[in-house]
Structure formats: C-alpha cells, structure tokens
Amino acid sequence: MSAFLGRAWRVLGVQDRSDAASHPAAILSDDTFSIFVKLGVGELAREQFNRELSGLRTLTERAGVLTPTGLGIVQVGDEALLVLEAVDVVERTPEHWRQMGRALARLHGVKGERFGFETHAYWGSLFQDNTPLEGWVDFFRERRLVPRLRAAIASGHLPPDVAARVERLGDRLPELCGPPVVPALLHGDAHQNNFLSTPAGPVLLDPAVYYGHPELELAYIDFFAPVPEEFFHGYRELAPVDPGFAERRELWRIPAWLAMVEVDGAQHVDALTNALRAYE
C-alpha cells in the first residue's frame, strides 16, 4: 500500500467483514485511506482472485459500471490476499434499488457473438466453464446444468430420483427456455449482496463474467433475500423484461440449487425439487 500511494501507510484501524463475505475479510485503514482485503486458501486462491480482478475490469471497461479498484494480490505460502480499494457504503433507499436495476440493465445492453467467454471463471469457489457455444439452450445445459448436476451427485447429497428428474429436465430445455436471445454481458453472480450502494452509485463485486441470458441475473438477484419492486422498475427503464420470465424464473435457479446441495448439503434438496416441479 505504501508503494501504491507513494507514502507511508500502516494499519491503524480494522473492521472485520467476514460476516458479509464468503471468505475471511476485513477493511483496513490508516485513517485516511481504506482497503478491503479477503483471504483465499489453497493452491487455486491466487488463480481465483486473478479471475475476479479480470472480471471487475471487464465489467467497467465494457459496460461502464462501477467496480472497486483492484490494488493487487499478496501471496503468503498457499494462501492469498486480494486487496481492493474500500468504498463508502450507504443505506439503501428506493432510489438506490432503482440504480441497481439500471446498472444491471447497462450490463445486459452489452452484446456478444456467442454464449460464454474467452476464459473460465469461478462462481464463488466453484469452477465455471465458459467455453463458448452458439446456442443458449446448449450452453445452459452443457456449461451450467450438467456440471452442477454431476458435482451434486458426486457430493453424495443428491438423491438418485432427484438427479433423474434433473436429467429429464435437460432433455426438455428446448421447449422451456423461451424465445431466442442475443448473448448479453452478465455479472455471473448477481445476487443483491454483490452490489454495494454508494454515493457515486452501485458498485459491483465478485463477478463470474460471461455472455448469457439476461433472465438468469433477474432470477438470481433475490435468490438469498427478497428485493423491492423498485429494482425491477429501474431495470425496465433501460431494458425490457419478457412477459414469460416469471414462468422461467425457477428454471434458471436450478443450477444454483444444485450448487447449494453440493456445497451445503441435503437440506437444499426440497428447494431444488420445488423448482423442478414447475417444469414436469
């Protein structure tokens, strides 16, 4: 930090932020300049953080949305620290929710030629294959649904009958995925906790960037907690939402429920089966 600022910098204040992150994390400050640091453990930690920094740059460079300034990665043995400039967070008002919706719509306004991306990413700690494909149905099945199904089966938490139901769903995707769409730039993990409301506007965090179907982001925004309708009002100011989205919302969430089963256990099987029921 001293090298980055061109002056002496030392830690005078610490705020533990591990409760708001998927990694051990903290805000460190010398009372004039603050940074956010999070700890990754294991041989893939540096690789994951490199992909995260690259994703943040992509979002800003291609869509003009705000992301934290990446200051670097510090390797310590088999662990790594990601260092970002801290941002000034404010309590959300209805206008902040609308700002979040508009920011997501700006992302989706950036179009690509194929579904996927030039590099892989990490969805949380999980590997995300972004190898491009021409069609959305094939991409969603081969790059999102099937890998998460295989991992959930391997975890031992997914009952065989539920796995068979997911396999049958994969065969029906051509009739379930709705009208054709142009590949749109996606954050990739756009639940509401990956947006910070600031005086300058929403700041986007923890991306898993690729070009995909915009409805996935709209389905994930309230995956962990409800969001007010103001968010969708803001989104619709810049981008339309297909009337059939409500019917497909749970379809897009099925890979996420499979990931929850894989990582967190069988207590999420009921939510997965509830999502599947609408498409059987």
Secondary structure, DSSP 8 states (H G I E B T S, - for coil): -HHHHTS-----EEEE-GGGSSS-EEEEE-SS-EEEEEEEESTTHHHHHHHHHHHHHHHHHHH--B---EEEEEEETTEEEEEEE--------HHHHHHHHHHHHHHHTSB-SSBB-SS-EEETTEEE----BS-HHHHIIIIIIHHHHHHHHHHT-S-HHHHHHHHHHHHHHHHHS-S----EEE-SS--GGGEEEETTEEEE-S---EEE-HHHHHHHTTSSS---HHHHHHHHHHS---TTHHHHHHHHHHHHHHHHHHHH-GGGHHHHHHHHHTT-
